Amino acid sequence: MAPWIPLDAENVIYAGDIVAIIDWTQGKASRANRELVGYARAHGFLTEDGSEPRSLVITKDRVFLLRASQKSVRKKLDRT
């Protein structure tokens, strides 16, 4: 059983639902990543914390642009 991971103050996700964790500072250069974020935003399943995003977390049913770095999110996942 995979544990729950706090992404930020408002979002907690089930670790088993994580599909990918991407460094957004590098990943935003990818057209596919930008299209995914645009699609998620247009269809209401993108969560943004309102700051300059540093990581992109993709789950089975949501996409998160987070202020936390990819390394920070991976550490939280590794602690479980």
Residue frames as a rotation matrix with the C-alpha (Angstrom) as fourth column:
MET 1
0.574 0.819 0.000 0.00
0.819 -0.574 0.000 0.00
0.000 0.000 -1.000 0.00
ALA 2
-0.382 -0.714 0.587 1.49
0.701 -0.638 -0.319 3.32
0.602 0.290 0.744 -1.06
PRO 3
-0.264 0.225 -0.938 1.29
0.840 -0.424 -0.338 6.23
-0.474 -0.877 -0.077 1.40
TRP 4
0.783 0.570 0.249 0.01
0.621 -0.734 -0.273 9.72
0.027 0.368 -0.929 0.97
ILE 5
-0.369 -0.926 0.085 2.43
0.930 -0.367 0.037 12.48
-0.003 0.093 0.996 -0.11
PRO 6
0.525 0.502 -0.688 1.90
0.489 -0.839 -0.239 16.17
-0.697 -0.210 -0.685 0.74
LEU 7
0.157 -0.441 0.884 2.70
0.946 -0.190 -0.263 18.23
0.284 0.877 0.387 -2.36
ASP 8
-0.663 -0.272 0.698 2.05
0.071 -0.950 -0.303 21.58
0.746 -0.151 0.649 -0.71
ALA 9
-0.937 0.264 0.230 -0.14
-0.300 -0.270 -0.915 23.08
-0.179 -0.926 0.332 2.02
GLU 10
-0.139 0.984 -0.109 -3.35
-0.872 -0.174 -0.458 22.24
-0.470 0.032 0.882 0.14
ASN 11
0.514 0.324 -0.794 -2.66
-0.782 0.558 -0.279 19.12
0.353 0.764 0.540 -1.90
VAL 12
-0.302 -0.511 0.805 -2.01
-0.691 0.699 0.184 15.60
-0.657 -0.500 -0.564 -0.70
ILE 13
0.314 0.374 -0.873 -1.87
-0.905 0.397 -0.155 12.74
0.289 0.838 0.462 -3.18
TYR 14
0.814 -0.006 0.580 -1.61
-0.200 0.936 0.291 8.99
-0.545 -0.353 0.761 -3.07
ALA 15
-0.107 -0.976 -0.192 1.96
-0.625 -0.084 0.776 8.02
-0.773 0.203 -0.601 -3.97
GLY 16
-0.420 -0.025 0.907 0.71
0.391 0.897 0.205 5.13
-0.819 0.441 -0.367 -6.11
ASP 17
0.648 0.736 0.195 -1.09
0.540 -0.264 -0.799 7.60
-0.537 0.623 -0.569 -8.39
ILE 18
0.312 -0.603 -0.734 2.11
-0.479 -0.767 0.427 9.41
-0.820 0.219 -0.528 -9.43
VAL 19
0.911 -0.009 0.411 2.96
0.358 0.512 -0.781 8.84
-0.203 0.859 0.469 -13.08
ALA 20
0.140 -0.891 0.432 5.86
0.811 -0.147 -0.566 11.31
0.568 0.430 0.702 -13.43
ILE 21
0.701 -0.104 -0.705 7.77
0.402 -0.760 0.511 14.05
-0.589 -0.642 -0.491 -11.61
ILE 22
0.338 -0.510 0.791 9.44
0.879 -0.130 -0.459 16.48
0.337 0.850 0.404 -14.02
ASP 23
-0.370 -0.537 -0.758 11.82
0.647 -0.734 0.204 19.37
-0.667 -0.415 0.619 -13.45
TRP 24
0.610 0.758 0.232 9.68
0.700 -0.377 -0.607 22.12
-0.372 0.533 -0.760 -14.96
THR 25
0.416 -0.521 -0.745 12.60
-0.338 -0.849 0.405 24.55
-0.844 0.084 -0.530 -15.36
GLN 26
-0.753 -0.657 -0.029 13.92
-0.326 0.334 0.884 22.10
-0.571 0.675 -0.466 -17.98
GLY 27
-0.591 0.555 0.586 10.66
0.614 0.780 -0.121 20.38
-0.524 0.288 -0.801 -18.93
LYS 28
0.335 0.769 -0.545 8.88
0.162 -0.617 -0.770 23.53
-0.928 0.169 -0.331 -20.08
ALA 29
-0.413 -0.559 -0.720 11.15
-0.668 -0.351 0.656 23.51
-0.619 0.752 -0.229 -23.13
SER 30
-0.917 0.105 0.386 9.33
0.273 0.870 0.411 20.38
-0.293 0.482 -0.826 -24.33
ARG 31
-0.707 0.692 -0.144 6.39
-0.600 -0.481 0.640 21.09
0.373 0.539 0.755 -26.61
ALA 32
-0.255 0.616 -0.746 4.63
0.233 0.787 0.571 17.93
0.939 -0.028 -0.344 -25.38
ASN 33
-0.568 0.007 -0.823 4.90
0.822 0.040 -0.568 19.05
0.029 -0.999 -0.028 -21.74
ARG 34
-0.928 0.231 -0.290 3.56
-0.190 -0.968 -0.163 22.51
-0.319 -0.096 0.943 -22.56
GLU 35
-0.520 0.773 -0.363 0.67
-0.484 0.084 0.871 20.98
0.704 0.629 0.330 -24.51
LEU 36
-0.344 0.364 -0.866 -0.14
0.646 0.761 0.063 18.66
0.681 -0.538 -0.496 -21.61
VAL 37
-0.749 0.022 -0.662 -0.24
0.555 -0.524 -0.646 21.59
-0.361 -0.852 0.381 -19.20
GLY 38
-0.861 0.445 -0.247 -2.37
-0.508 -0.781 0.363 23.63
-0.031 0.438 0.898 -21.61
TYR 39
-0.389 0.725 -0.568 -4.80
-0.108 0.576 0.810 20.74
0.915 0.377 -0.146 -22.07
ALA 40
-0.427 0.183 -0.886 -5.00
0.841 0.441 -0.314 20.14
0.333 -0.879 -0.342 -18.31
ARG 41
-0.894 0.078 -0.441 -5.62
0.142 -0.885 -0.444 23.85
-0.425 -0.460 0.780 -17.70
ALA 42
-0.735 0.617 -0.282 -8.33
-0.607 -0.412 0.680 24.04
0.303 0.671 0.677 -20.39
HIS 43
-0.115 0.704 -0.701 -10.11
-0.092 0.695 0.713 20.95
0.989 0.147 -0.015 -19.05
GLY 44
0.443 0.421 0.791 -9.92
-0.685 -0.411 0.602 21.79
0.579 -0.809 0.107 -15.35
PHE 45
0.957 -0.110 -0.270 -7.51
0.248 0.791 0.559 19.17
0.152 -0.601 0.784 -14.06
LEU 46
-0.081 -0.973 0.218 -4.45
0.481 -0.229 -0.846 21.39
0.873 0.036 0.486 -13.60
THR 47
0.861 0.216 -0.460 -3.58
0.508 -0.356 0.785 22.56
0.006 -0.909 -0.416 -10.09
GLU 48
-0.008 -0.851 0.525 -1.19
0.458 -0.470 -0.755 25.51
0.889 0.235 0.394 -9.80
ASP 49
0.143 0.046 -0.989 0.00
0.986 -0.093 0.138 27.07
-0.085 -0.995 -0.058 -6.57
GLY 50
0.907 0.418 0.057 0.22
0.421 -0.895 -0.147 30.54
-0.011 0.158 -0.987 -8.15
SER 51
0.497 -0.803 -0.330 3.99
-0.337 -0.529 0.779 30.97
-0.800 -0.276 -0.533 -8.03
GLU 52
0.151 -0.552 -0.820 6.82
-0.981 0.022 -0.195 30.36
0.125 0.834 -0.538 -10.48
PRO 53
0.924 0.306 0.231 6.60
-0.344 0.927 0.147 26.57
-0.169 -0.215 0.962 -10.95
ARG 54
-0.085 -0.996 -0.011 9.71
-0.977 0.082 0.198 24.43
-0.196 0.028 -0.980 -10.52
SER 55
-0.918 -0.206 0.339 8.19
-0.158 0.974 0.164 20.98
-0.364 0.097 -0.927 -10.91
LEU 56
-0.145 0.855 -0.498 5.46
-0.932 0.052 0.360 19.22
0.333 0.516 0.789 -12.83
VAL 57
-0.822 -0.017 0.569 3.80
-0.305 0.857 -0.415 16.28
-0.480 -0.515 -0.710 -11.11
ILE 58
-0.332 0.693 -0.640 1.55
-0.803 0.148 0.577 14.09
0.495 0.706 0.507 -13.23
THR 59
-0.667 0.229 0.709 -0.87
-0.391 0.703 -0.594 11.72
-0.635 -0.673 -0.379 -11.55
LYS 60
-0.744 0.413 0.526 -3.54
0.604 0.752 0.264 9.41
-0.286 0.514 -0.809 -12.92
ASP 61
0.137 0.938 0.319 -6.18
0.985 -0.164 0.057 12.14
0.106 0.307 -0.946 -12.86
ARG 62
0.936 0.134 -0.326 -4.48
0.198 -0.965 0.172 15.52
-0.292 -0.225 -0.930 -12.16
VAL 63
0.163 -0.903 0.398 -1.51
0.767 -0.138 -0.627 17.61
0.621 0.407 0.670 -13.21
PHE 64
0.817 0.039 -0.576 0.27
0.490 -0.573 0.656 19.83
-0.305 -0.818 -0.487 -10.67
LEU 65
0.204 -0.779 0.593 2.61
0.370 -0.500 -0.783 22.75
0.906 0.379 0.186 -11.33
LEU 66
0.808 0.108 -0.579 4.40
0.582 0.008 0.813 23.30
0.092 -0.994 -0.056 -8.04
ARG 67
0.758 -0.554 0.344 6.79
-0.571 -0.818 -0.061 25.78
0.316 -0.151 -0.937 -6.46
ALA 68
0.526 -0.557 0.643 8.69
-0.370 0.531 0.762 22.84
-0.766 -0.639 0.074 -4.91
SER 69
-0.197 -0.693 -0.693 11.61
-0.971 0.042 0.233 21.47
-0.132 0.719 -0.682 -6.89
GLN 70
0.473 0.276 -0.837 11.58
-0.530 0.848 -0.019 18.05
0.704 0.453 0.547 -8.51
LYS 71
-0.494 -0.767 -0.410 14.26
-0.043 0.492 -0.869 16.98
0.868 -0.412 -0.276 -6.04
SER 72
-0.776 0.255 0.577 12.12
-0.631 -0.282 -0.723 18.05
-0.022 -0.925 0.380 -3.08
VAL 73
0.311 0.946 -0.094 9.07
-0.950 0.311 -0.013 16.14
0.017 0.093 0.995 -4.34
ARG 74
0.287 -0.291 -0.913 11.19
-0.278 0.886 -0.371 13.03
0.917 0.360 0.173 -5.00
LYS 75
-0.795 -0.589 0.141 12.60
-0.266 0.131 -0.955 13.22
0.544 -0.797 -0.261 -1.45
LYS 76
-0.305 0.779 0.548 9.07
-0.919 -0.089 -0.385 13.21
-0.251 -0.620 0.743 -0.05
LEU 77
0.613 0.532 -0.584 8.28
-0.708 0.698 -0.107 10.17
0.351 0.479 0.804 -2.19
ASP 78
-0.080 -0.763 -0.642 11.48
-0.184 0.644 -0.742 8.39
0.980 0.059 -0.192 -1.14
ARG 79
-0.738 -0.198 0.645 10.69
-0.629 -0.141 -0.764 8.89
0.242 -0.970 -0.021 2.56
THR 80
0.227 0.953 0.200 7.59
-0.974 0.223 0.042 6.75
-0.005 -0.205 0.979 2.24
